[in-house]
Amino acid sequence: MTTRLFLVLLGCLYLSSTPPLFPQSATSAPKRELRAVWIAAVDNIDFPLNRNDPPDKQRRDFIAMLDAHRANGFNAIIMQVRPSADALYAKSREPWSEWLTGAQGRAPEPMWDPLEFMIEETHKRGMEFHAWCNPFRSVHLSSRTISPNHISVTRPEWHLAFANPRFMLNPGLAEVREYVASVMMDIVRNYDIDGLHFDDYFYPYAGMRGEDSATFTRFPRGFTNVGDWRRDNVNLTIKMVFDSIRAVKPFVKFGVSPFGIWRNGVPQGIVGLDAFNVIFCDPLAWLQAGTVDYLMPQLYWGFGGGQDYARLLPWWLNEAQRGSVGASGARHLYAGLGAYRLASPTNWQAQVLLDQVALNRTQGAHGSVFFSSVQLTRDLNGIGTALRTGQFAAPALPPVMAWKDSVPPLAPTNVQRQTLLSGATTLSWMPPARARDGDTARFYAVYRFASGTVPDFNNTRALRTVTPARSYTDPDMDGGSQRWRYFVTALDRLWNESAPVEAVLTTSVALSTPHSSLEDRIVSCLPNPASELVAVRFVLAAPEPVRLAVYDVLGREVTTLVDEILGAGTYEYTMQTASLPPGVYLCRMNTTRRTDTQRILVQR
């Protein structure tokens, strides 16, 4: 984003010697808050790391980045998929992005759909995926190539009359606004995104000098002030996209990350770029009209000075909480934090961002969003470690948007628990029926409470995981299986939560040496159905060679768990199933005396 580079030159520095302003403990973390990170594709800031890397390398890099963010406690990513009227996705009317393949319009080799892959991997980890698009930017200043079918070539008359005529689309043209909305709806219709996200780049930060005067003369729409007209051009686009999403996929969230200062001098004492009069961006109009689900202002400054975070955040929160005059009500406000300032030349310490997260919570913000990914994955100045071990140590659920959906799903069924020989506890459950609004479970939340205590489902430390799977293995064996009670809830795609269901203990097998009259056999494969892993337990009546292997339904060996001589006893081996395609598999044990087979069902 141009804003990100611009802001390096603005604001005050927050001294590294400044003590924490707010407590950092995980116990004060709310159960619900959005914890997101912007992932910038433009100029290969975050992903892909290299535009010339082959697809398999890009996929590995994305998974590593995603795993790092999940480990650090994040529950959402905001991935840039349309940087400059181009695409990091296959189902597009616009050319492939040069940031993905090295040349605009060049398809990946071998072919793949990055957006489809990224959404799938994000959802596997119980996280939200928001598709970030730049609505009006046509050609980035650092672009090296322009495709023959790029809109700057095919529709030059749709662009503002800058010295660089390909720089930016003209929001004053109705056909441009309709085109932008249609591109957005390509993404909404064709991909399972959770949110559509706009950058702050509506009109250029350098300002306007009459580059759209001919358009204003032709299509004034009753306006006499060009500034009001330009803001209305943006407002019309926002409304068109919002209404289109609501008509096609009403569960998809729509939000914008505006520049962090609405107007110079608002609130009192704030000085800086006037977004209202320079980039003609009026987020208050969107709030009043109810045409966004959230705002994510880019508050990339520290505490104190002319861009005081402690004054800007409450002002934005107050505006979002007032919402619209009509029936749409308040909207979510997520604070955008400048993680890029951890790097040179500002060299912030991580404590600045930790204090901002703490203030967000005390002020009632709905979450915190970091720009950008690379500072978190590199643990710059220890920011990732600090979040993972402190404020984000316990998982959190994204907040509910009641104006979109307030009907909770039904509860999961057949919630069972078993104790593995290792001492770990494994849970399994079945999905609920559809609720009265037609929704079923998208994810599941697993809670753990000490036996003898009253469960408090708002206690963030009780939330063990959020997963799309129908099973969970708790690796923590502290105190044994009888110390804990486990509960599972269902979550729909807008994070409404069902009533909790306590897991029922169905099997508890301890290590033993069987009598010689027992048969060699597989005792159990749990959980079953399996999602991430399955524990295979078997018995040997006497010392002998044993081979334990898993096969698909075509008889092809998937993996060998055991192939050696073992003594008499009960054994348990764990197999990862997360990478296996869903389906039926056969676990077969061969000894000198018999063969035993059990069926394993892998589900997602």
C-alpha positions in Angstrom: 0.0 0.0 0.0 1.2 3.5 -0.8 0.0 4.5 2.7 2.4 2.1 4.3 5.4 3.7 2.7 4.0 7.2 3.2 3.6 6.7 6.9 7.2 5.9 7.5 7.8 9.6 7.2 5.0 10.6 9.6 4.3 10.4 13.3 6.4 10.2 16.4 8.7 7.6 17.7 7.9 5.6 20.7 11.0 5.2 22.9 12.2 1.7 23.6 12.7 2.6 27.2 9.0 3.4 27.7 7.5 0.9 30.2 4.4 -1.1 29.3 1.2 1.1 29.6 -1.1 -1.9 30.0 -1.0 -5.4 31.4 0.0 -8.1 28.8 -1.3 -11.3 30.4 -3.2 -13.8 28.4 -5.8 -14.0 31.1 -7.2 -10.6 30.2 -7.7 -11.6 26.6 -11.3 -11.5 25.4 -12.8 -14.7 24.0 -13.8 -12.9 20.9 -11.5 -10.6 18.9 -10.2 -10.5 15.4 -6.5 -11.1 15.2 -5.5 -10.6 11.6 -2.4 -9.9 9.5 -2.2 -8.2 6.1 -0.3 -10.2 3.6 0.9 -8.0 0.7 1.6 -9.4 -2.7 2.6 -6.2 -4.4 6.4 -5.9 -4.9 6.6 -9.3 -3.2 6.5 -7.7 0.2 5.1 -10.8 2.0 3.9 -13.4 -0.5 5.0 -14.7 -2.9 8.5 -14.2 -1.5 9.9 -14.4 -5.1 7.9 -13.9 -8.3 10.0 -16.4 -10.1 9.6 -19.3 -7.6 7.9 -22.4 -8.9 4.4 -23.1 -7.6 5.5 -25.9 -5.2 7.9 -23.5 -3.5 5.2 -20.8 -3.3 2.8 -23.3 -1.8 5.4 -24.4 0.8 6.2 -20.8 1.7 2.5 -20.0 2.1 1.9 -23.0 4.4 5.0 -22.0 6.5 3.7 -18.5 6.8 0.2 -19.6 7.7 1.5 -22.0 10.4 3.6 -19.3 11.9 0.6 -16.9 12.2 -1.6 -19.6 13.7 1.1 -20.5 16.2 1.3 -16.8 17.1 -2.4 -16.8 17.9 -3.9 -15.2 14.8 -7.3 -16.2 13.6 -7.6 -14.4 10.2 -5.5 -13.3 7.3 -6.1 -10.5 4.8 -4.4 -11.7 1.6 -3.8 -9.3 -1.3 -5.2 -11.0 -4.4 -5.7 -8.1 -6.8 -2.8 -5.6 -6.4 -3.2 -3.6 -9.7 -6.1 -4.7 -11.9 -4.4 -8.1 -12.0 -5.0 -11.5 -10.3 -3.4 -14.0 -8.0 -6.3 -16.3 -8.9 -7.3 -18.4 -11.9 -11.0 -17.5 -12.3 -10.4 -13.9 -13.4 -11.2 -11.6 -16.3 -7.9 -9.8 -15.6 -4.4 -11.0 -16.3 -2.2 -13.0 -14.0 -0.2 -10.8 -11.6 3.5 -10.3 -12.3 4.1 -10.6 -8.6 3.1 -14.3 -8.9 4.8 -15.4 -12.1 7.3 -12.7 -13.0 5.5 -11.2 -16.0 1.9 -9.9 -16.0 -0.3 -12.2 -18.0 2.0 -15.2 -17.7 0.2 -18.2 -16.2 1.8 -20.3 -13.5 3.7 -23.4 -14.7 2.5 -26.0 -13.8 -1.0 -24.5 -13.6 -2.6 -24.0 -10.2 -5.1 -21.6 -8.5 -3.3 -19.9 -5.7 -6.5 -18.4 -4.2 -8.3 -21.7 -4.0 -5.2 -23.2 -2.4 -4.8 -20.4 0.1 -8.4 -20.4 1.2 -8.4 -24.2 1.7 -5.2 -24.1 3.8 -6.4 -21.2 5.9 -9.7 -22.9 6.6 -7.9 -26.1 7.6 -6.4 -24.2 10.4 -9.7 -22.7 11.7 -8.9 -19.2 10.4 -10.8 -16.7 8.3 -9.7 -15.7 4.8 -10.3 -12.1 3.5 -9.5 -11.3 -0.1 -7.8 -7.9 -0.3 -8.3 -5.9 -3.5 -7.2 -2.5 -4.7 -10.3 -1.2 -6.4 -9.0 1.6 -8.6 -5.2 1.2 -9.0 -4.4 0.1 -12.5 -0.6 0.0 -12.7 1.7 0.0 -9.7 4.7 2.4 -10.0 7.1 -0.5 -9.6 5.5 -2.7 -12.2 7.9 -4.0 -14.9 5.5 -5.6 -17.4 2.0 -4.8 -18.8 -0.1 -7.5 -20.4 -1.7 -6.8 -23.8 -5.1 -7.6 -22.2 -4.6 -5.4 -19.2 -7.3 -2.8 -18.7 -4.8 0.0 -19.1 -4.2 -1.2 -22.7 -7.7 -2.3 -23.6 -9.6 0.6 -21.9 -7.2 3.6 -21.8 -10.2 6.0 -21.8 -11.2 4.6 -18.4 -8.1 6.1 -16.8 -7.4 9.5 -15.1 -5.4 11.9 -17.2 -2.2 11.7 -15.3 1.3 12.1 -16.8 1.4 8.3 -16.4 -1.9 7.6 -18.2 -2.1 4.0 -16.9 -1.7 4.9 -13.3 -5.3 4.8 -12.1 -8.9 4.1 -13.1 -11.3 7.0 -13.1 -13.9 6.5 -10.3 -16.1 9.2 -11.9 -17.1 6.9 -14.8 -20.1 4.7 -14.2 -18.6 2.0 -16.3 -15.5 1.9 -14.2 -17.5 1.6 -11.0 -19.5 -1.2 -12.6 -16.3 -2.9 -13.8 -14.7 -2.8 -10.4 -17.9 -4.3 -8.8 -18.0 -7.0 -11.4 -14.4 -8.0 -10.7 -15.1 -8.2 -7.0 -18.1 -10.4 -7.6 -16.0 -12.8 -9.7 -14.1 -13.4 -6.5 -17.2 -13.6 -4.3 -19.0 -16.0 -6.6 -16.1 -18.3 -7.5 -14.3 -18.6 -4.2 -15.1 -19.6 -0.6 -13.8 -16.3 1.0 -15.0 -15.1 4.4 -14.5 -11.5 3.6 -13.8 -9.0 0.8 -11.4 -6.2 1.8 -10.6 -2.9 0.1 -7.4 -0.9 0.5 -7.5 2.9 1.1 -6.3 3.6 -2.5 -9.3 5.5 -4.0 -7.8 8.7 -5.3 -4.0 9.2 -5.3 -2.2 10.4 -2.2 -0.4 12.9 -4.3 -3.7 14.7 -4.8 -5.8 15.7 -7.8 -5.1 18.7 -10.1 -8.0 18.5 -12.4 -7.2 15.2 -14.0 -10.9 14.3 -13.9 -12.3 17.8 -14.8 -13.7 16.6 -18.2 -15.5 13.7 -16.5 -16.9 16.0 -13.8 -18.2 18.4 -16.6 -19.9 15.5 -18.4 -21.3 13.6 -15.5 -21.8 16.0 -12.5 -24.9 14.2 -11.2 -26.2 17.4 -9.7 -22.9 18.2 -7.8 -21.3 21.6 -8.0 -18.3 20.8 -5.7 -15.8 18.5 -7.3 -14.7 17.2 -3.9 -18.2 16.1 -2.9 -18.6 14.5 -6.3 -15.4 12.5 -5.9 -16.4 11.3 -2.5 -19.7 10.3 -3.9 -18.0 8.3 -6.7 -16.3 6.3 -4.0 -19.5 6.0 -1.9 -21.4 4.7 -5.0 -18.7 2.0 -5.5 -18.8 0.9 -1.9 -22.5 0.6 -1.9 -22.6 -1.3 -5.2 -20.1 -3.9 -3.9 -21.9 -4.2 -0.6 -25.3 -4.6 -2.1 -24.0 -7.1 -4.7 -22.4 -9.2 -1.9 -25.5 -9.2 0.2 -27.6 -10.4 -2.8 -25.2 -13.2 -3.8 -23.5 -14.4 -0.6 -24.8 -12.4 2.4 -22.5 -14.2 4.8 -19.4 -12.7 3.2 -18.1 -9.7 5.1 -17.1 -6.5 3.4 -14.7 -4.0 4.9 -12.3 -1.2 4.1 -9.0 -0.1 5.7 -9.1 3.7 5.4 -6.2 6.1 6.1 -5.9 6.6 9.9 -6.8 10.3 9.9 -10.3 11.2 8.6 -9.7 14.9 8.5 -6.9 17.1 9.6 -7.7 18.4 13.1 -10.2 15.6 13.9 -10.1 14.8 16.8 -8.7 18.0 18.2 -4.9 18.1 18.1 -4.4 15.6 15.3 -2.4 16.7 12.3 -1.6 14.9 9.1 -2.8 14.1 5.7 -6.5 15.0 5.2 -8.0 11.9 3.7 -11.4 13.5 3.3 -10.0 16.2 1.0 -7.0 14.5 -0.6 -8.0 10.9 -1.4 -11.7 11.8 -1.1 -12.4 8.9 1.3 -15.3 9.3 3.7 -15.7 6.2 5.9 -18.2 8.0 8.1 -20.6 8.1 5.1 -20.2 4.3 4.8 -21.0 3.8 8.5 -24.0 6.1 8.3 -25.3 4.3 5.2 -24.5 0.8 6.6 -22.6 -0.2 3.5 -19.6 -1.8 5.2 -19.4 -4.5 7.8 -16.2 -3.3 9.3 -13.6 -0.6 9.2 -9.9 -1.2 9.7 -8.3 2.2 10.0 -4.5 2.3 9.4 -3.4 3.7 12.8 0.3 3.4 12.2 1.5 5.8 14.8 2.7 5.6 18.4 1.5 7.3 21.5 1.7 11.1 21.8 2.3 13.8 19.3 0.2 15.0 16.4 -0.8 11.4 15.4 -1.5 10.1 18.9 -2.8 6.6 18.8 -4.5 7.1 22.2 -6.7 9.8 20.7 -7.3 8.4 17.3 -8.5 5.0 18.4 -11.3 6.2 20.7 -12.5 8.6 18.0 -12.8 5.8 15.4 -14.4 3.5 17.9 -17.0 6.1 18.7 -17.9 6.6 15.1 -18.2 2.9 14.4 -20.3 2.3 17.5 -22.8 5.0 16.5 -23.3 3.2 13.2 -26.0 4.3 10.8 -29.0 6.4 11.5 -31.2 3.6 10.1 -31.6 0.0 11.1 -28.2 -1.3 10.3 -26.6 -0.3 13.6 -23.0 -0.3 14.8 -20.2 -1.8 12.8 -17.0 -3.5 13.8 -13.8 -1.5 14.3 -10.5 -3.4 14.0 -7.4 -1.3 14.6 -4.7 -1.5 12.0 -1.2 -1.5 13.6 2.1 -0.7 12.0 4.2 -3.7 12.5 6.4 -2.5 9.6 7.7 0.2 12.0 9.7 -2.5 13.8 12.1 -2.3 11.0 14.4 0.6 10.0 14.2 3.6 10.0 11.8 3.8 12.9 12.9 0.7 14.8 10.0 0.4 17.1 10.2 -2.0 20.0 7.6 -4.7 20.2 6.2 -3.1 23.4 4.6 -0.3 21.3 2.4 -2.8 19.5 1.7 -4.8 22.7 0.5 -1.6 24.4 -1.7 -0.8 21.4 -3.3 -4.3 21.5 -3.9 -3.7 25.3 -5.5 -0.3 24.6 -7.7 -1.8 21.9 -9.1 -4.3 24.4 -9.7 -1.8 27.2 -11.4 0.6 24.7 -13.6 -2.1 23.2 -12.2 -2.5 19.7 -13.2 -5.7 18.0 -9.6 -6.7 17.2 -6.1 -5.8 16.0 -4.6 -6.2 12.5 -0.9 -6.0 11.7 0.8 -4.7 8.6 2.5 -6.7 7.5 3.1 -10.4 7.6 6.9 -10.5 7.2 7.6 -8.7 10.5 5.6 -11.4 12.4 7.0 -14.4 10.6 10.6 -13.1 11.1 9.8 -12.4 14.8 11.2 -8.9 14.3 12.2 -7.5 17.7 10.5 -10.5 19.3 7.0 -9.4 18.3 5.8 -12.9 17.3 7.2 -14.5 20.5 5.7 -11.8 22.6 2.2 -12.3 21.2 2.4 -16.1 21.2 3.4 -16.2 24.9 1.4 -13.2 26.1 -1.7 -11.5 24.7 -2.4 -14.1 22.0 -1.4 -17.2 24.1 -5.0 -18.4 24.3 -7.1 -18.8 21.1 -9.9 -16.4 20.3 -13.0 -16.5 18.2 -13.7 -13.7 15.7 -16.6 -11.5 16.9 -20.2 -12.2 15.7 -21.8 -9.8 13.2 -25.4 -9.9 14.5 -26.7 -7.8 11.6 -25.6 -10.5 9.2 -26.5 -13.6 11.2 -27.5 -14.1 14.9 -28.9 -17.7 14.7 -26.5 -20.2 16.4 -25.9 -23.6 14.9 -27.2 -26.8 16.6 -24.8 -28.6 18.9 -22.5 -31.4 17.6 -23.6 -35.0 18.4 -22.0 -38.2 19.6 -19.2 -36.3 21.4 -16.8 -39.0 22.8 -13.4 -39.1 24.4 -10.9 -41.9 24.8 -7.6 -42.0 26.7 -4.7 -43.2 24.6 -1.9 -45.4 26.1 0.4 -42.4 26.0 -1.9 -40.6 28.4 -3.2 -38.1 25.9 -7.0 -37.7 25.4 -8.6 -37.9 22.0 -12.0 -36.5 21.2 -14.3 -37.3 18.3 -17.8 -36.0 17.3 -20.3 -35.9 14.5 -21.7 -32.7 12.9 -25.1 -31.3 13.9 -28.2 -31.1 11.8 -29.0 -27.8 10.1 -30.2 -25.0 12.2 -33.5 -23.1 11.4 -31.6 -20.7 9.1 -30.1 -23.6 7.2 -26.6 -23.3 8.6 -24.5 -26.2 10.0 -21.1 -26.3 11.6 -18.2 -24.6 9.8 -15.7 -25.1 12.7 -15.7 -26.6 16.2 -14.4 -25.2 19.5 -12.9 -27.5 22.1 -12.9 -26.5 25.8 -11.2 -28.1 28.7 -12.0 -27.5 32.4 -10.6 -29.0 35.6 -12.9 -31.7 37.1 -15.0 -30.4 39.9 -15.1 -26.8 38.6 -18.1 -25.0 37.1 -17.3 -24.5 33.3 -16.9 -20.9 32.3 -17.0 -20.8 28.5 -15.8 -17.2 28.5 -12.5 -18.2 30.1 -10.0 -17.9 27.2 -7.6 -20.3 28.8 -10.3 -23.1 28.6 -10.4 -22.8 24.8 -8.0 -25.4 23.5 -8.5 -25.2 19.8 -10.7 -24.1 16.9 -10.8 -26.6 14.1 -12.8 -27.7 11.0 -12.0 -31.4 11.9 -14.3 -33.7 13.8 -11.6 -34.9 16.2 -9.0 -33.4 18.5 -6.1 -35.0 20.5 -5.0 -33.1 23.5 -1.3 -33.6 24.0 -1.3 -32.3 27.5 -1.2 -35.2 29.9 -0.7 -33.2 33.1 -2.7 -34.8 35.9 -4.1 -37.7 33.8 -7.3 -38.0 31.9 -9.5 -38.0 35.0 -8.4 -34.4 35.8 -10.2 -32.8 32.9 -13.7 -32.4 31.5 -14.0 -31.6 27.8 -16.8 -29.8 25.9 -17.3 -29.2 22.2 -19.4 -26.5 20.5 -20.3 -25.9 16.8 -19.5 -22.6 15.1 -21.2 -21.5 11.9 -19.3 -19.5 9.3 -20.2 -16.2 11.0 -19.0 -17.6 14.3 -22.3 -18.0 16.1 -21.7 -20.7 18.7 -23.9 -23.6 19.7 -24.6 -24.9 23.1 -21.7 -27.0 24.5 -21.8 -30.8 24.7 -19.6 -32.6 27.2 -17.5 -35.4 25.9 -18.4 -38.9 27.2 -15.6 -41.2 28.2 -16.1 -44.4 26.1 -12.8 -46.2 26.3 -9.8 -46.2 28.7 -7.2 -48.8 28.1 -3.9 -49.0 30.1 -0.8 -50.8 29.0 -0.9 -54.5 30.0 0.7 -57.8 29.3 -2.0 -60.1 27.9 -2.4 -63.7 28.9 -1.0 -66.2 26.3 -4.4 -67.4 25.5 -5.3 -64.1 23.9 -5.3 -63.6 20.1 -3.1 -61.2 18.2 -5.5 -58.5 17.2 -6.0 -54.8 16.5 -7.8 -53.4 19.6 -8.9 -50.0 18.2 -8.2 -47.3 15.7 -9.2 -44.0 17.4 -10.6 -41.5 16.7 -12.6 -43.0 13.9 -13.7 -41.1 11.8 -10.2 -39.4 11.9 -9.1 -36.1 10.6 -5.6 -35.1 11.7 -4.3 -38.4 13.2 -5.4 -41.9 14.3 -3.9 -44.0 17.1 -3.8 -47.7 16.3 -3.7 -50.0 19.4 -3.0 -53.7 19.0 -2.3 -56.8 21.2 0.4 -59.5 20.7 -0.2 -62.7 22.7 3.5 -63.8 22.4 6.8 -62.4 21.1 6.8 -62.6 17.3 7.4 -60.6 14.0 4.6 -58.2 13.3 3.8 -56.0 10.3 1.2 -53.2 10.7 0.4 -51.2 7.5 -2.3 -49.0 6.2 -3.8 -49.4 2.6 -6.2 -47.5 0.5 -9.3 -49.2 -1.0 -7.3 -50.1 -4.1 -4.9 -52.1 -2.1 -2.0 -49.6 -2.4 0.1 -49.3 0.8 -0.1 -45.8 2.3 2.3 -46.3 5.2 4.0 -49.0 7.3 3.7 -48.4 11.1 5.5 -51.5 12.3 7.7 -54.1 10.7 9.8 -55.8 13.4 9.8 -58.4 16.2 7.9 -57.3 19.3 7.4 -58.9 22.7 4.0 -59.8 24.1 1.9 -56.8 25.2 -0.3 -54.0 24.1 1.1 -51.4 21.7 0.0 -48.1 20.3 1.3 -46.3 17.1 0.0 -43.0 15.8 -0.4 -42.2 12.2 -0.9 -38.7 10.8 -4.0 -38.5 8.5 -4.1 -34.7 7.8 -2.4 -35.2 4.4 -4.6 -38.1 3.3 -7.5 -37.5 1.0 -10.8 -38.2 2.7 -12.0 -41.8 2.3 -11.9 -45.3 3.6 -8.5 -46.9 4.5 -7.7 -50.4 5.8 -5.3 -51.0 8.8 -3.9 -54.5 8.5 -1.8 -56.4 11.1 0.0 -59.6 10.0 1.7 -61.9 12.5 2.8 -65.6 12.1 -0.5 -66.7 13.6 -3.2 -64.5 12.0 -4.2 -61.4 10.1 -6.5 -58.8 11.5 -7.9 -55.8 9.6 -9.9 -52.7 10.8 -11.5 -50.0 8.7 -10.4 -46.3 9.2 -12.6 -43.5 7.8 -10.8 -40.2 7.1 -13.1 -37.1 7.1 -12.6 -33.4 7.0 
